[in-house]
């Protein structure tokens, strides 16, 4: 009997303050992470809200990697 493994995708929402993060760095990070995540951007007056769903296994802390990467892109 063939075993089937289901990977349940978990959506994580990242909330970034607009007064600190630039939209350009957020969009660039989203573009660079698009191969390993499905990403959706929403905006409020004061925050960027990024829904992130990993396409790979073992990416428990990918939201922290995304935030760090976004910071590294800021000039």
PyMOL Python script that loads the backbone (N, CA, C, O; Angstrom):
from pymol import cmd

cmd.read_pdbstr("""\
ATOM      1  N   UNK A   1       0.842  -1.190   0.000  1.00  0.00           N
ATOM      2  CA  UNK A   1       0.000   0.000   0.000  1.00  0.00           C
ATOM      3  C   UNK A   1       0.885   1.251   0.000  1.00  0.00           C
ATOM      4  O   UNK A   1       1.827   1.374   0.783  1.00  0.00           O
ATOM      5  N   UNK A   2       0.565   2.123  -0.857  1.00  0.00           N
ATOM      6  CA  UNK A   2       1.344   3.354  -0.999  1.00  0.00           C
ATOM      7  C   UNK A   2       0.906   4.371   0.051  1.00  0.00           C
ATOM      8  O   UNK A   2      -0.281   4.653   0.216  1.00  0.00           O
ATOM      9  N   UNK A   3       1.906   4.916   0.759  1.00  0.00           N
ATOM     10  CA  UNK A   3       1.621   5.924   1.775  1.00  0.00           C
ATOM     11  C   UNK A   3       1.445   7.285   1.127  1.00  0.00           C
ATOM     12  O   UNK A   3       2.154   7.633   0.182  1.00  0.00           O
ATOM     13  N   UNK A   4       0.510   8.036   1.633  1.00  0.00           N
ATOM     14  CA  UNK A   4       0.309   9.392   1.132  1.00  0.00           C
ATOM     15  C   UNK A   4       0.564  10.355   2.278  1.00  0.00           C
ATOM     16  O   UNK A   4       0.100  10.161   3.402  1.00  0.00           O
ATOM     17  N   UNK A   5       1.305  11.384   1.964  1.00  0.00           N
ATOM     18  CA  UNK A   5       1.613  12.406   2.954  1.00  0.00           C
ATOM     19  C   UNK A   5       0.981  13.703   2.491  1.00  0.00           C
ATOM     20  O   UNK A   5       1.195  14.152   1.365  1.00  0.00           O
ATOM     21  N   UNK A   6       0.214  14.283   3.361  1.00  0.00           N
ATOM     22  CA  UNK A   6      -0.384  15.577   3.044  1.00  0.00           C
ATOM     23  C   UNK A   6       0.343  16.648   3.839  1.00  0.00           C
ATOM     24  O   UNK A   6       0.523  16.529   5.051  1.00  0.00           O
ATOM     25  N   UNK A   7       0.745  17.666   3.157  1.00  0.00           N
ATOM     26  CA  UNK A   7       1.374  18.798   3.807  1.00  0.00           C
ATOM     27  C   UNK A   7       0.343  19.909   3.855  1.00  0.00           C
ATOM     28  O   UNK A   7      -0.084  20.425   2.822  1.00  0.00           O
ATOM     29  N   UNK A   8      -0.044  20.262   5.042  1.00  0.00           N
ATOM     30  CA  UNK A   8      -1.014  21.332   5.184  1.00  0.00           C
ATOM     31  C   UNK A   8      -0.276  22.656   5.186  1.00  0.00           C
ATOM     32  O   UNK A   8       0.613  22.896   6.002  1.00  0.00           O
ATOM     33  N   UNK A   9      -0.660  23.491   4.272  1.00  0.00           N
ATOM     34  CA  UNK A   9      -0.006  24.792   4.183  1.00  0.00           C
ATOM     35  C   UNK A   9      -0.593  25.717   5.234  1.00  0.00           C
ATOM     36  O   UNK A   9      -1.809  25.809   5.406  1.00  0.00           O
ATOM     37  N   UNK A  10       0.295  26.392   5.923  1.00  0.00           N
ATOM     38  CA  UNK A  10      -0.120  27.313   6.963  1.00  0.00           C
ATOM     39  C   UNK A  10       0.187  28.738   6.536  1.00  0.00           C
ATOM     40  O   UNK A  10       1.323  29.071   6.201  1.00  0.00           O
ATOM     41  N   UNK A  11      -0.836  29.567   6.554  1.00  0.00           N
ATOM     42  CA  UNK A  11      -0.657  30.970   6.197  1.00  0.00           C
ATOM     43  C   UNK A  11      -0.137  31.728   7.407  1.00  0.00           C
ATOM     44  O   UNK A  11      -0.638  31.576   8.521  1.00  0.00           O
ATOM     45  N   UNK A  12       0.865  32.537   7.166  1.00  0.00           N
ATOM     46  CA  UNK A  12       1.401  33.410   8.189  1.00  0.00           C
ATOM     47  C   UNK A  12       1.245  34.836   7.684  1.00  0.00           C
ATOM     48  O   UNK A  12       1.459  35.105   6.502  1.00  0.00           O
ATOM     49  N   UNK A  13       0.879  35.735   8.558  1.00  0.00           N
ATOM     50  CA  UNK A  13       0.731  37.137   8.177  1.00  0.00           C
ATOM     51  C   UNK A  13       1.807  37.952   8.871  1.00  0.00           C
ATOM     52  O   UNK A  13       1.965  37.894  10.090  1.00  0.00           O
ATOM     53  N   UNK A  14       2.532  38.702   8.083  1.00  0.00           N
ATOM     54  CA  UNK A  14       3.593  39.570   8.585  1.00  0.00           C
ATOM     55  C   UNK A  14       3.057  40.997   8.566  1.00  0.00           C
ATOM     56  O   UNK A  14       2.476  41.435   7.573  1.00  0.00           O
ATOM     57  N   UNK A  15       3.252  41.712   9.654  1.00  0.00           N
ATOM     58  CA  UNK A  15       2.793  43.102   9.765  1.00  0.00           C
ATOM     59  C   UNK A  15       4.016  43.990   9.910  1.00  0.00           C
ATOM     60  O   UNK A  15       4.728  43.922  10.911  1.00  0.00           O
ATOM     61  N   UNK A  16       4.255  44.827   8.899  1.00  0.00           N
ATOM     62  CA  UNK A  16       5.417  45.708   8.893  1.00  0.00           C
ATOM     63  C   UNK A  16       4.973  47.167   8.928  1.00  0.00           C
ATOM     64  O   UNK A  16       4.082  47.571   8.181  1.00  0.00           O
ATOM     65  N   UNK A  17       5.587  47.937   9.783  1.00  0.00           N
ATOM     66  CA  UNK A  17       5.250  49.341   9.953  1.00  0.00           C
ATOM     67  C   UNK A  17       5.768  50.155   8.771  1.00  0.00           C
ATOM     68  O   UNK A  17       6.948  50.082   8.429  1.00  0.00           O
ATOM     69  N   UNK A  18       4.881  50.929   8.151  1.00  0.00           N
ATOM     70  CA  UNK A  18       5.247  51.739   6.984  1.00  0.00           C
ATOM     71  C   UNK A  18       6.227  52.858   7.321  1.00  0.00           C
ATOM     72  O   UNK A  18       6.954  53.326   6.445  1.00  0.00           O
ATOM     73  N   UNK A  19       6.254  53.283   8.560  1.00  0.00           N
ATOM     74  CA  UNK A  19       7.186  54.353   8.914  1.00  0.00           C
ATOM     75  C   UNK A  19       8.622  53.843   9.017  1.00  0.00           C
ATOM     76  O   UNK A  19       9.564  54.633   9.084  1.00  0.00           O
ATOM     77  N   UNK A  20       8.785  52.515   9.029  1.00  0.00           N
ATOM     78  CA  UNK A  20      10.122  51.936   9.107  1.00  0.00           C
ATOM     79  C   UNK A  20      10.520  51.206   7.830  1.00  0.00           C
ATOM     80  O   UNK A  20      11.652  51.352   7.369  1.00  0.00           O
ATOM     81  N   UNK A  21       9.616  50.426   7.252  1.00  0.00           N
ATOM     82  CA  UNK A  21       9.906  49.642   6.043  1.00  0.00           C
ATOM     83  C   UNK A  21       9.460  50.408   4.802  1.00  0.00           C
ATOM     84  O   UNK A  21       8.380  51.000   4.786  1.00  0.00           O
ATOM     85  N   UNK A  22      10.278  50.394   3.780  1.00  0.00           N
ATOM     86  CA  UNK A  22       9.893  51.037   2.518  1.00  0.00           C
ATOM     87  C   UNK A  22       9.105  50.058   1.653  1.00  0.00           C
ATOM     88  O   UNK A  22       9.335  48.849   1.688  1.00  0.00           O
ATOM     89  N   UNK A  23       8.192  50.596   0.892  1.00  0.00           N
ATOM     90  CA  UNK A  23       7.399  49.753  -0.005  1.00  0.00           C
ATOM     91  C   UNK A  23       8.296  49.078  -1.040  1.00  0.00           C
ATOM     92  O   UNK A  23       8.058  47.931  -1.418  1.00  0.00           O
ATOM     93  N   UNK A  24       9.319  49.784  -1.494  1.00  0.00           N
ATOM     94  CA  UNK A  24      10.239  49.214  -2.483  1.00  0.00           C
ATOM     95  C   UNK A  24      10.935  47.962  -1.940  1.00  0.00           C
ATOM     96  O   UNK A  24      11.064  46.965  -2.652  1.00  0.00           O
ATOM     97  N   UNK A  25      11.380  48.012  -0.690  1.00  0.00           N
ATOM     98  CA  UNK A  25      12.064  46.839  -0.118  1.00  0.00           C
ATOM     99  C   UNK A  25      11.088  45.693   0.107  1.00  0.00           C
ATOM    100  O   UNK A  25      11.450  44.529  -0.066  1.00  0.00           O
ATOM    101  N   UNK A  26       9.858  46.007   0.489  1.00  0.00           N
ATOM    102  CA  UNK A  26       8.843  44.967   0.683  1.00  0.00           C
ATOM    103  C   UNK A  26       8.540  44.286  -0.645  1.00  0.00           C
ATOM    104  O   UNK A  26       8.500  43.058  -0.717  1.00  0.00           O
ATOM    105  N   UNK A  27       8.327  45.069  -1.689  1.00  0.00           N
ATOM    106  CA  UNK A  27       8.024  44.492  -3.007  1.00  0.00           C
ATOM    107  C   UNK A  27       9.202  43.691  -3.555  1.00  0.00           C
ATOM    108  O   UNK A  27       9.003  42.638  -4.159  1.00  0.00           O
ATOM    109  N   UNK A  28      10.426  44.178  -3.350  1.00  0.00           N
ATOM    110  CA  UNK A  28      11.608  43.440  -3.821  1.00  0.00           C
ATOM    111  C   UNK A  28      11.752  42.120  -3.070  1.00  0.00           C
ATOM    112  O   UNK A  28      12.063  41.094  -3.674  1.00  0.00           O
ATOM    113  N   UNK A  29      11.529  42.141  -1.764  1.00  0.00           N
ATOM    114  CA  UNK A  29      11.607  40.909  -0.974  1.00  0.00           C
ATOM    115  C   UNK A  29      10.526  39.923  -1.411  1.00  0.00           C
ATOM    116  O   UNK A  29      10.779  38.723  -1.513  1.00  0.00           O
ATOM    117  N   UNK A  30       9.330  40.428  -1.668  1.00  0.00           N
ATOM    118  CA  UNK A  30       8.252  39.558  -2.149  1.00  0.00           C
ATOM    119  C   UNK A  30       8.633  38.909  -3.475  1.00  0.00           C
ATOM    120  O   UNK A  30       8.390  37.720  -3.683  1.00  0.00           O
ATOM    121  N   UNK A  31       9.221  39.678  -4.357  1.00  0.00           N
ATOM    122  CA  UNK A  31       9.647  39.142  -5.646  1.00  0.00           C
ATOM    123  C   UNK A  31      10.710  38.051  -5.459  1.00  0.00           C
ATOM    124  O   UNK A  31      10.650  37.000  -6.096  1.00  0.00           O
ATOM    125  N   UNK A  32      11.676  38.315  -4.582  1.00  0.00           N
ATOM    126  CA  UNK A  32      12.760  37.351  -4.380  1.00  0.00           C
ATOM    127  C   UNK A  32      12.299  36.085  -3.651  1.00  0.00           C
ATOM    128  O   UNK A  32      12.897  35.025  -3.836  1.00  0.00           O
ATOM    129  N   UNK A  33      11.261  36.172  -2.838  1.00  0.00           N
ATOM    130  CA  UNK A  33      10.748  35.014  -2.103  1.00  0.00           C
ATOM    131  C   UNK A  33       9.663  34.273  -2.880  1.00  0.00           C
ATOM    132  O   UNK A  33       9.175  33.243  -2.415  1.00  0.00           O
ATOM    133  N   UNK A  34       9.281  34.769  -4.040  1.00  0.00           N
ATOM    134  CA  UNK A  34       8.142  34.200  -4.768  1.00  0.00           C
ATOM    135  C   UNK A  34       8.355  32.761  -5.237  1.00  0.00           C
ATOM    136  O   UNK A  34       7.383  32.055  -5.506  1.00  0.00           O
ATOM    137  N   UNK A  35       9.594  32.319  -5.340  1.00  0.00           N
ATOM    138  CA  UNK A  35       9.836  30.929  -5.741  1.00  0.00           C
ATOM    139  C   UNK A  35       9.555  29.944  -4.614  1.00  0.00           C
ATOM    140  O   UNK A  35       9.227  28.785  -4.864  1.00  0.00           O
ATOM    141  N   UNK A  36       9.684  30.404  -3.377  1.00  0.00           N
ATOM    142  CA  UNK A  36       9.486  29.494  -2.249  1.00  0.00           C
ATOM    143  C   UNK A  36       8.219  29.783  -1.453  1.00  0.00           C
ATOM    144  O   UNK A  36       7.869  29.020  -0.552  1.00  0.00           O
ATOM    145  N   UNK A  37       7.528  30.877  -1.775  1.00  0.00           N
ATOM    146  CA  UNK A  37       6.315  31.263  -1.045  1.00  0.00           C
ATOM    147  C   UNK A  37       5.276  31.854  -1.980  1.00  0.00           C
ATOM    148  O   UNK A  37       5.599  32.441  -3.013  1.00  0.00           O
ATOM    149  N   UNK A  38       4.019  31.685  -1.590  1.00  0.00           N
ATOM    150  CA  UNK A  38       2.943  32.456  -2.191  1.00  0.00           C
ATOM    151  C   UNK A  38       2.776  33.667  -1.287  1.00  0.00           C
ATOM    152  O   UNK A  38       2.681  33.532  -0.067  1.00  0.00           O
ATOM    153  N   UNK A  39       2.742  34.838  -1.883  1.00  0.00           N
ATOM    154  CA  UNK A  39       2.692  36.073  -1.101  1.00  0.00           C
ATOM    155  C   UNK A  39       1.569  36.971  -1.584  1.00  0.00           C
ATOM    156  O   UNK A  39       1.281  37.038  -2.779  1.00  0.00           O
ATOM    157  N   UNK A  40       0.944  37.654  -0.654  1.00  0.00           N
ATOM    158  CA  UNK A  40      -0.114  38.598  -0.974  1.00  0.00           C
ATOM    159  C   UNK A  40       0.075  39.826  -0.101  1.00  0.00           C
ATOM    160  O   UNK A  40       0.231  39.702   1.113  1.00  0.00           O
ATOM    161  N   UNK A  41       0.063  41.003  -0.698  1.00  0.00           N
ATOM    162  CA  UNK A  41       0.274  42.254   0.023  1.00  0.00           C
ATOM    163  C   UNK A  41      -1.025  43.021   0.164  1.00  0.00           C
ATOM    164  O   UNK A  41      -1.757  43.222  -0.805  1.00  0.00           O
ATOM    165  N   UNK A  42      -1.300  43.447   1.390  1.00  0.00           N
ATOM    166  CA  UNK A  42      -2.403  44.362   1.680  1.00  0.00           C
ATOM    167  C   UNK A  42      -1.786  45.534   2.431  1.00  0.00           C
ATOM    168  O   UNK A  42      -0.756  45.390   3.089  1.00  0.00           O
ATOM    169  N   UNK A  43      -2.420  46.686   2.327  1.00  0.00           N
ATOM    170  CA  UNK A  43      -1.900  47.861   3.018  1.00  0.00           C
ATOM    171  C   UNK A  43      -2.993  48.521   3.841  1.00  0.00           C
ATOM    172  O   UNK A  43      -4.153  48.584   3.434  1.00  0.00           O
ATOM    173  N   UNK A  44      -2.595  49.010   5.007  1.00  0.00           N
ATOM    174  CA  UNK A  44      -3.442  49.895   5.793  1.00  0.00           C
ATOM    175  C   UNK A  44      -2.763  51.256   5.764  1.00  0.00           C
ATOM    176  O   UNK A  44      -1.747  51.422   5.090  1.00  0.00           O
ATOM    177  N   UNK A  45      -3.294  52.208   6.468  1.00  0.00           N
ATOM    178  CA  UNK A  45      -2.653  53.529   6.512  1.00  0.00           C
ATOM    179  C   UNK A  45      -1.259  53.462   7.119  1.00  0.00           C
ATOM    180  O   UNK A  45      -0.377  54.230   6.734  1.00  0.00           O
ATOM    181  N   UNK A  46      -1.054  52.551   8.063  1.00  0.00           N
ATOM    182  CA  UNK A  46       0.211  52.535   8.791  1.00  0.00           C
ATOM    183  C   UNK A  46       1.046  51.262   8.631  1.00  0.00           C
ATOM    184  O   UNK A  46       2.187  51.212   9.089  1.00  0.00           O
ATOM    185  N   UNK A  47       0.488  50.236   7.986  1.00  0.00           N
ATOM    186  CA  UNK A  47       1.205  48.957   7.911  1.00  0.00           C
ATOM    187  C   UNK A  47       1.089  48.285   6.543  1.00  0.00           C
ATOM    188  O   UNK A  47       0.135  48.497   5.794  1.00  0.00           O
ATOM    189  N   UNK A  48       2.099  47.468   6.252  1.00  0.00           N
ATOM    190  CA  UNK A  48       2.034  46.502   5.163  1.00  0.00           C
ATOM    191  C   UNK A  48       1.660  45.175   5.806  1.00  0.00           C
ATOM    192  O   UNK A  48       2.259  44.781   6.806  1.00  0.00           O
ATOM    193  N   UNK A  49       0.686  44.491   5.247  1.00  0.00           N
ATOM    194  CA  UNK A  49       0.296  43.167   5.721  1.00  0.00           C
ATOM    195  C   UNK A  49       0.603  42.177   4.608  1.00  0.00           C
ATOM    196  O   UNK A  49       0.020  42.246   3.526  1.00  0.00           O
ATOM    197  N   UNK A  50       1.520  41.258   4.880  1.00  0.00           N
ATOM    198  CA  UNK A  50       1.940  40.297   3.869  1.00  0.00           C
ATOM    199  C   UNK A  50       1.510  38.903   4.319  1.00  0.00           C
ATOM    200  O   UNK A  50       1.977  38.390   5.336  1.00  0.00           O
ATOM    201  N   UNK A  51       0.608  38.302   3.535  1.00  0.00           N
ATOM    202  CA  UNK A  51       0.235  36.907   3.771  1.00  0.00           C
ATOM    203  C   UNK A  51       1.259  36.039   3.073  1.00  0.00           C
ATOM    204  O   UNK A  51       1.554  36.243   1.896  1.00  0.00           O
ATOM    205  N   UNK A  52       1.800  35.074   3.792  1.00  0.00           N
ATOM    206  CA  UNK A  52       2.876  34.237   3.294  1.00  0.00           C
ATOM    207  C   UNK A  52       2.497  32.772   3.485  1.00  0.00           C
ATOM    208  O   UNK A  52       2.170  32.354   4.596  1.00  0.00           O
ATOM    209  N   UNK A  53       2.539  32.000   2.419  1.00  0.00           N
ATOM    210  CA  UNK A  53       2.320  30.557   2.494  1.00  0.00           C
ATOM    211  C   UNK A  53       3.515  29.885   1.831  1.00  0.00           C
ATOM    212  O   UNK A  53       3.762  30.065   0.639  1.00  0.00           O
ATOM    213  N   UNK A  54       4.245  29.116   2.612  1.00  0.00           N
ATOM    214  CA  UNK A  54       5.439  28.455   2.099  1.00  0.00           C
ATOM    215  C   UNK A  54       5.067  27.353   1.109  1.00  0.00           C
ATOM    216  O   UNK A  54       4.080  26.642   1.298  1.00  0.00           O
ATOM    217  N   UNK A  55       5.863  27.221   0.058  1.00  0.00           N
ATOM    218  CA  UNK A  55       5.681  26.154  -0.926  1.00  0.00           C
ATOM    219  C   UNK A  55       6.556  24.948  -0.593  1.00  0.00           C
ATOM    220  O   UNK A  55       6.475  23.917  -1.260  1.00  0.00           O
ATOM    221  N   UNK A  56       7.381  25.074   0.426  1.00  0.00           N
ATOM    222  CA  UNK A  56       8.326  24.026   0.794  1.00  0.00           C
ATOM    223  C   UNK A  56       8.090  23.569   2.228  1.00  0.00           C
ATOM    224  O   UNK A  56       7.426  24.250   3.010  1.00  0.00           O
ATOM    225  N   UNK A  57       8.641  22.408   2.559  1.00  0.00           N
ATOM    226  CA  UNK A  57       8.587  21.897   3.920  1.00  0.00           C
ATOM    227  C   UNK A  57       9.694  22.529   4.758  1.00  0.00           C
ATOM    228  O   UNK A  57      10.627  23.137   4.233  1.00  0.00           O
ATOM    229  N   UNK A  58       9.567  22.371   6.053  1.00  0.00           N
ATOM    230  CA  UNK A  58      10.600  22.800   7.000  1.00  0.00           C
ATOM    231  C   UNK A  58      10.965  24.270   6.869  1.00  0.00           C
ATOM    232  O   UNK A  58      12.142  24.630   6.860  1.00  0.00           O
ATOM    233  N   UNK A  59       9.974  25.091   6.769  1.00  0.00           N
ATOM    234  CA  UNK A  59      10.221  26.535   6.714  1.00  0.00           C
ATOM    235  C   UNK A  59       9.441  27.202   7.848  1.00  0.00           C
ATOM    236  O   UNK A  59       8.684  28.149   7.637  1.00  0.00           O
ATOM    237  N   UNK A  60       9.649  26.679   9.052  1.00  0.00           N
ATOM    238  CA  UNK A  60       8.915  27.165  10.222  1.00  0.00           C
ATOM    239  C   UNK A  60       9.112  28.649  10.471  1.00  0.00           C
ATOM    240  O   UNK A  60       8.175  29.338  10.875  1.00  0.00           O
ATOM    241  N   UNK A  61      10.293  29.141  10.241  1.00  0.00           N
ATOM    242  CA  UNK A  61      10.619  30.526  10.593  1.00  0.00           C
ATOM    243  C   UNK A  61      10.839  31.406   9.368  1.00  0.00           C
ATOM    244  O   UNK A  61      11.592  32.379   9.412  1.00  0.00           O
ATOM    245  N   UNK A  62      10.183  31.054   8.292  1.00  0.00           N
ATOM    246  CA  UNK A  62      10.399  31.791   7.050  1.00  0.00           C
ATOM    247  C   UNK A  62       9.949  33.246   7.163  1.00  0.00           C
ATOM    248  O   UNK A  62      10.485  34.114   6.474  1.00  0.00           O
ATOM    249  N   UNK A  63       8.976  33.514   8.020  1.00  0.00           N
ATOM    250  CA  UNK A  63       8.529  34.901   8.170  1.00  0.00           C
ATOM    251  C   UNK A  63       9.629  35.784   8.758  1.00  0.00           C
ATOM    252  O   UNK A  63       9.722  36.966   8.427  1.00  0.00           O
ATOM    253  N   UNK A  64      10.463  35.211   9.631  1.00  0.00           N
ATOM    254  CA  UNK A  64      11.582  35.975  10.181  1.00  0.00           C
ATOM    255  C   UNK A  64      12.658  36.201   9.125  1.00  0.00           C
ATOM    256  O   UNK A  64      13.267  37.269   9.066  1.00  0.00           O
ATOM    257  N   UNK A  65      12.884  35.202   8.303  1.00  0.00           N
ATOM    258  CA  UNK A  65      13.837  35.339   7.203  1.00  0.00           C
ATOM    259  C   UNK A  65      13.372  36.423   6.232  1.00  0.00           C
ATOM    260  O   UNK A  65      14.174  37.218   5.743  1.00  0.00           O
ATOM    261  N   UNK A  66      12.073  36.444   5.962  1.00  0.00           N
ATOM    262  CA  UNK A  66      11.519  37.468   5.073  1.00  0.00           C
ATOM    263  C   UNK A  66      11.763  38.866   5.641  1.00  0.00           C
ATOM    264  O   UNK A  66      12.210  39.761   4.923  1.00  0.00           O
ATOM    265  N   UNK A  67      11.473  39.049   6.914  1.00  0.00           N
ATOM    266  CA  UNK A  67      11.665  40.375   7.552  1.00  0.00           C
ATOM    267  C   UNK A  67      13.134  40.790   7.528  1.00  0.00           C
ATOM    268  O   UNK A  67      13.456  41.937   7.217  1.00  0.00           O
ATOM    269  N   UNK A  68      14.013  39.862   7.856  1.00  0.00           N
ATOM    270  CA  UNK A  68      15.451  40.172   7.830  1.00  0.00           C
ATOM    271  C   UNK A  68      15.918  40.529   6.428  1.00  0.00           C
ATOM    272  O   UNK A  68      16.702  41.459   6.238  1.00  0.00           O
ATOM    273  N   UNK A  69      15.427  39.782   5.455  1.00  0.00           N
ATOM    274  CA  UNK A  69      15.811  40.052   4.069  1.00  0.00           C
ATOM    275  C   UNK A  69      15.293  41.427   3.622  1.00  0.00           C
ATOM    276  O   UNK A  69      15.998  42.185   2.957  1.00  0.00           O
ATOM    277  N   UNK A  70      14.069  41.721   3.997  1.00  0.00           N
ATOM    278  CA  UNK A  70      13.484  43.020   3.670  1.00  0.00           C
ATOM    279  C   UNK A  70      14.339  44.148   4.258  1.00  0.00           C
ATOM    280  O   UNK A  70      14.586  45.151   3.589  1.00  0.00           O
ATOM    281  N   UNK A  71      14.785  43.990   5.490  1.00  0.00           N
ATOM    282  CA  UNK A  71      15.653  44.986   6.118  1.00  0.00           C
ATOM    283  C   UNK A  71      16.981  45.131   5.372  1.00  0.00           C
ATOM    284  O   UNK A  71      17.510  46.232   5.226  1.00  0.00           O
ATOM    285  N   UNK A  72      17.500  44.009   4.909  1.00  0.00           N
ATOM    286  CA  UNK A  72      18.797  44.059   4.203  1.00  0.00           C
ATOM    287  C   UNK A  72      18.700  44.805   2.873  1.00  0.00           C
ATOM    288  O   UNK A  72      19.705  45.301   2.364  1.00  0.00           O
ATOM    289  N   UNK A  73      17.505  44.885   2.315  1.00  0.00           N
ATOM    290  CA  UNK A  73      17.312  45.585   1.031  1.00  0.00           C
ATOM    291  C   UNK A  73      17.149  47.089   1.182  1.00  0.00           C
ATOM    292  O   UNK A  73      17.247  47.831   0.204  1.00  0.00           O
ATOM    293  N   UNK A  74      16.902  47.533   2.395  1.00  0.00           N
ATOM    294  CA  UNK A  74      16.685  48.965   2.603  1.00  0.00           C
ATOM    295  C   UNK A  74      17.987  49.738   2.527  1.00  0.00           C
ATOM    296  O   UNK A  74      19.024  49.283   3.011  1.00  0.00           O
ATOM    297  N   UNK A  75      17.924  50.914   1.912  1.00  0.00           N
ATOM    298  CA  UNK A  75      19.120  51.721   1.736  1.00  0.00           C
ATOM    299  C   UNK A  75      18.975  53.027   2.479  1.00  0.00           C
ATOM    300  O   UNK A  75      19.886  53.855   2.454  1.00  0.00           O
TER     301      UNK A  75
END
""", "prot")
cmd.dss("prot")
cmd.show_as("cartoon", "prot")
cmd.util.cbc("prot")
cmd.orient("prot")
